[in-house]
Amino acid sequence: MVQQAKTEVKVLAGADGAVALLLDELCAVVQANGSDGAQRPLISFATGDTFTAFFRALDAEMQGGRLNSNEFIGTHLDEYMGFEPKRAGGMVHELILRCPGVREMLARGSFLPVPCHGAEGSLRAHEERLARAGGIKLQFLGIGRNGHVAFNEPGASFDEGYHVTMLAESTREDSKSRFVPDNPPRRAVTAGVKSILDAERIVLCAFGPGKAEAVRSMLEGDVSPNCPASALRRHKNVLVLLDPAAASRLDSDATAGASC
């Protein structure tokens, strides 16, 4: 039986309060790993509406010179099948729209995009690139309302690395607006749960009442593929940032003293 680690949970006054904390997390990793000529740290980003304000703030920090994008390497969690970085609707395209500094990183090879065509060789090569970069120091995560992390849908194995997966209908429905007038893709390439748990530090954000049940299952339900996010309780260094709505179904004892 795998021993569960203690997960740190902070309930913020609102979602906007997460932006400064997320920037602090990133800057702390850059400063800790960039000193004394150490290898630039690898930061893995999550996309989606949860992180919109953070990416805009991140770009402001980069453009203002307060954070040097040459001091870290970037990557991300997942990509829709066949969506090259310039294709609208894709994850890298979304990142660039919200944080144009990512385009510069991509051009100079310091942003490592997920191989969008899903060939087995390309996925293993991507994993090797991440390993050569020193492994992921900081992994940002969101959670789907069905408990998915990245595109690991309910039932996903905890033992997989990067792989191609079918998307749940609820996941496709949630992404519908970004593909209008077309239908959302049915398949995607994703970091597996094993890949996510290999990160040194994980920071997950969840906001709004639509995430409340998934958050409850993640933190208080069984550790099970039925809720892929529950696997995070096996990691020793996880921070979960919630707003009151997302935390509304948690046992009050679980969040006592965790508000800020």
VEXDREN-2710 file (C-alpha; in Angstrom, 1 decimal):
% VEXDREN-2710
k/r/px/py/pz
1/MET/0.0/0.0/0.0
2/VAL/1.4/3.4/-1.0
3/GLN/1.6/5.8/1.9
4/GLN/-0.3/9.1/1.4
5/ALA/1.6/12.4/1.9
6/LYS/0.0/15.4/3.5
7/THR/-1.3/17.9/0.9
8/GLU/-1.2/21.6/1.7
9/VAL/-4.5/23.3/1.0
10/LYS/-5.1/27.1/1.0
11/VAL/-8.5/28.6/0.6
12/LEU/-8.2/32.1/-0.8
13/ALA/-10.7/34.9/-0.5
14/GLY/-11.0/34.7/-4.3
15/ALA/-9.4/33.3/-7.5
16/ASP/-7.5/36.6/-8.1
17/GLY/-5.5/36.0/-4.9
18/ALA/-3.8/33.0/-6.6
19/VAL/-1.9/35.1/-9.2
20/ALA/0.7/36.5/-6.8
21/LEU/1.2/33.1/-5.1
22/LEU/1.7/31.4/-8.5
23/LEU/4.3/34.0/-9.5
24/ASP/6.0/33.6/-6.2
25/GLU/6.2/29.8/-6.7
26/LEU/7.7/30.3/-10.1
27/CYS/10.2/32.9/-9.0
28/ALA/11.3/30.8/-6.0
29/VAL/12.1/27.9/-8.2
30/VAL/14.0/30.1/-10.7
31/GLN/16.0/31.7/-8.0
32/ALA/16.7/28.5/-6.1
33/ASN/17.8/26.6/-9.2
34/GLY/19.4/29.4/-11.2
35/SER/22.1/30.3/-8.7
36/ASP/25.7/29.2/-8.8
37/GLY/25.5/28.3/-12.5
38/ALA/23.0/25.5/-11.9
39/GLN/20.9/24.1/-14.7
40/ARG/17.9/26.3/-15.7
41/PRO/14.8/24.8/-14.0
42/LEU/12.0/23.3/-16.1
43/ILE/8.6/24.7/-15.4
44/SER/5.5/22.9/-16.8
45/PHE/2.4/24.9/-17.3
46/ALA/-1.3/24.1/-17.3
47/THR/-3.7/25.9/-19.6
48/GLY/-7.5/26.7/-19.4
49/ASP/-9.4/29.5/-18.0
50/THR/-8.2/28.8/-14.4
51/PHE/-4.7/30.2/-15.4
52/THR/-5.7/33.1/-17.7
53/ALA/-5.0/35.9/-15.1
54/PHE/-1.7/34.2/-14.1
55/PHE/-0.5/34.0/-17.7
56/ARG/-1.2/37.7/-18.3
57/ALA/0.6/38.6/-15.1
58/LEU/3.5/36.3/-16.1
59/ASP/3.8/38.1/-19.4
60/ALA/3.8/41.5/-17.7
61/GLU/6.6/40.3/-15.4
62/MET/8.6/39.0/-18.4
63/GLN/8.1/42.1/-20.6
64/GLY/8.8/44.4/-17.7
65/GLY/12.1/42.6/-17.0
66/ARG/11.2/41.5/-13.5
67/LEU/11.4/37.9/-14.6
68/ASN/13.9/36.8/-17.2
69/SER/12.6/34.0/-19.4
70/ASN/16.2/33.0/-20.2
71/GLU/16.5/31.8/-16.6
72/PHE/14.0/28.9/-17.0
73/ILE/12.8/26.3/-19.5
74/GLY/9.1/25.9/-20.2
75/THR/6.8/23.0/-21.3
76/HIS/3.2/22.1/-20.8
77/LEU/0.9/19.2/-20.0
78/ASP/-1.1/18.2/-23.1
79/GLU/-2.1/19.0/-26.6
80/TYR/-5.0/18.2/-28.9
81/MET/-4.1/15.6/-31.6
82/GLY/-2.8/17.3/-34.7
83/PHE/-2.7/20.8/-33.2
84/GLU/0.6/22.3/-34.1
85/PRO/1.7/25.4/-32.0
86/LYS/0.3/27.9/-34.4
87/ARG/-3.1/26.2/-34.8
88/ALA/-5.9/28.1/-33.1
89/GLY/-7.6/26.1/-30.3
90/GLY/-4.4/24.3/-29.3
91/MET/-2.8/24.6/-26.0
92/VAL/0.5/26.2/-27.1
93/HIS/-1.5/28.7/-29.2
94/GLU/-3.6/29.5/-26.1
95/LEU/-0.4/30.0/-24.1
96/ILE/1.0/32.4/-26.7
97/LEU/-2.2/34.4/-26.8
98/ARG/-2.2/34.9/-23.1
99/CYS/1.5/35.1/-22.6
100/PRO/3.2/36.3/-25.8
101/GLY/6.6/35.8/-24.2
102/VAL/6.1/32.0/-24.7
103/ARG/6.4/32.7/-28.5
104/GLU/9.9/34.0/-27.9
105/MET/10.8/31.0/-25.8
106/LEU/9.5/28.6/-28.4
107/ALA/11.5/30.4/-31.2
108/ARG/14.8/30.0/-29.3
109/GLY/14.1/26.4/-28.2
110/SER/13.5/27.0/-24.5
111/PHE/9.9/26.0/-24.6
112/LEU/9.4/22.3/-25.2
113/PRO/6.0/21.6/-26.8
114/VAL/4.2/18.3/-26.4
115/PRO/4.4/16.3/-29.7
116/CYS/0.9/16.8/-31.0
117/HIS/0.8/13.8/-33.5
118/GLY/1.2/11.2/-30.8
119/ALA/3.8/8.9/-32.4
120/GLU/5.2/6.6/-29.8
121/GLY/8.8/7.5/-30.7
122/SER/8.1/11.2/-30.4
123/LEU/6.5/10.8/-27.0
124/ARG/9.5/8.9/-25.6
125/ALA/11.8/11.4/-27.2
126/HIS/9.9/14.2/-25.4
127/GLU/10.2/12.4/-22.1
128/GLU/14.0/12.1/-22.7
129/ARG/14.2/15.9/-23.4
130/LEU/12.5/16.6/-20.2
131/ALA/14.8/14.3/-18.3
132/ARG/17.9/15.9/-20.0
133/ALA/16.6/19.3/-18.9
134/GLY/16.7/18.1/-15.3
135/GLY/13.1/17.0/-14.9
136/ILE/10.2/19.2/-14.0
137/LYS/10.9/21.3/-10.9
138/LEU/7.4/22.9/-10.8
139/GLN/4.2/21.6/-12.3
140/PHE/1.1/23.8/-12.4
141/LEU/-2.2/21.9/-12.6
142/GLY/-5.9/22.5/-12.9
143/ILE/-8.6/19.9/-12.4
144/GLY/-11.6/19.0/-14.5
145/ARG/-15.0/18.8/-13.1
146/ASN/-14.9/15.0/-13.5
147/GLY/-11.6/14.8/-11.6
148/HIS/-9.2/14.7/-14.5
149/VAL/-5.7/16.2/-14.4
150/ALA/-4.1/17.1/-17.7
151/PHE/-6.2/14.8/-20.0
152/ASN/-6.1/11.8/-17.7
153/GLU/-9.8/11.0/-17.6
154/PRO/-11.5/8.8/-15.0
155/GLY/-10.2/5.3/-15.3
156/ALA/-6.7/6.4/-16.4
157/SER/-3.8/4.3/-15.2
158/PHE/-1.5/5.9/-12.6
159/ASP/1.5/4.2/-14.2
160/GLU/1.5/5.8/-17.7
161/GLY/3.9/8.4/-19.1
162/TYR/3.0/10.6/-22.1
163/HIS/0.3/8.9/-24.2
164/VAL/-2.6/9.4/-26.5
165/THR/-6.0/9.4/-24.9
166/MET/-9.7/9.7/-25.7
167/LEU/-11.4/12.7/-24.2
168/ALA/-14.5/12.4/-22.0
169/GLU/-17.7/14.0/-23.4
170/SER/-17.8/16.3/-20.3
171/THR/-14.2/17.5/-21.2
172/ARG/-15.1/18.1/-24.8
173/GLU/-18.3/20.0/-23.7
174/ASP/-16.2/22.2/-21.4
175/SER/-13.9/23.1/-24.3
176/LYS/-16.6/23.7/-26.9
177/SER/-16.4/27.4/-27.0
178/ARG/-12.7/27.4/-28.2
179/PHE/-13.6/25.4/-31.3
180/VAL/-16.8/27.1/-32.5
181/PRO/-18.0/26.5/-35.2
182/ASP/-16.2/23.1/-35.2
183/ASN/-16.6/20.3/-32.7
184/PRO/-13.9/19.7/-30.1
185/PRO/-11.3/17.0/-30.9
186/ARG/-11.9/13.6/-29.6
187/ARG/-8.2/12.7/-28.9
188/ALA/-5.3/14.4/-27.2
189/VAL/-1.7/13.7/-26.2
190/THR/-1.2/14.1/-22.5
191/ALA/1.3/13.7/-19.7
192/GLY/0.3/10.6/-17.7
193/VAL/-0.3/10.6/-14.0
194/LYS/3.2/9.0/-13.5
195/SER/4.8/11.9/-15.5
196/ILE/2.9/14.5/-13.3
197/LEU/4.0/12.8/-10.1
198/ASP/7.6/12.9/-11.2
199/ALA/7.6/16.7/-10.7
200/GLU/9.5/18.0/-7.7
201/ARG/6.7/20.4/-6.7
202/ILE/3.0/20.5/-7.8
203/VAL/0.7/23.5/-7.5
204/LEU/-3.0/22.9/-8.4
205/CYS/-5.7/25.5/-8.7
206/ALA/-9.4/25.1/-8.7
207/PHE/-12.0/27.8/-8.6
208/GLY/-15.8/28.0/-8.8
209/PRO/-18.7/25.8/-7.7
210/GLY/-18.3/23.6/-10.7
211/LYS/-15.1/22.2/-9.3
212/ALA/-16.3/21.6/-5.8
213/GLU/-17.2/17.9/-6.2
214/ALA/-14.0/17.1/-8.0
215/VAL/-12.0/18.8/-5.3
216/ARG/-13.8/16.8/-2.6
217/SER/-13.1/13.6/-4.4
218/MET/-9.4/14.6/-4.9
219/LEU/-8.8/15.4/-1.3
220/GLU/-11.2/13.3/0.7
221/GLY/-12.3/10.4/-1.5
222/ASP/-10.5/7.2/-2.3
223/VAL/-7.2/7.4/-4.1
224/SER/-8.4/5.8/-7.2
225/PRO/-8.4/6.1/-11.0
226/ASN/-12.0/7.0/-10.7
227/CYS/-10.7/10.4/-9.7
228/PRO/-7.2/10.8/-11.4
229/ALA/-6.5/13.9/-9.4
230/SER/-6.6/11.8/-6.2
231/ALA/-3.2/10.4/-7.1
232/LEU/-1.7/13.8/-6.0
233/ARG/-2.1/12.6/-2.5
234/ARG/0.8/10.2/-3.1
235/HIS/3.1/13.1/-3.8
236/LYS/5.1/14.7/-0.9
237/ASN/5.1/18.3/-2.2
238/VAL/1.7/19.5/-3.3
239/LEU/0.0/22.8/-2.8
240/VAL/-3.7/23.2/-3.6
241/LEU/-5.2/26.7/-4.1
242/LEU/-9.0/27.0/-3.9
243/ASP/-11.6/29.7/-3.7
244/PRO/-14.4/29.3/-1.2
245/ALA/-16.8/27.9/-3.9
246/ALA/-14.4/25.2/-4.9
247/ALA/-13.7/24.4/-1.3
248/SER/-17.4/24.3/-0.3
249/ARG/-17.8/20.5/-0.2
250/LEU/-14.7/19.8/1.9
251/ASP/-14.9/18.7/5.5
252/SER/-14.5/21.9/7.5
253/ASP/-11.8/20.3/9.6
254/ALA/-9.7/19.7/6.4
255/THR/-9.5/23.4/5.7
256/ALA/-9.4/24.7/9.2
257/GLY/-6.5/27.2/9.5
258/ALA/-5.8/27.0/5.8
259/SER/-7.7/30.1/4.7
260/CYS/-5.9/33.2/3.6
END
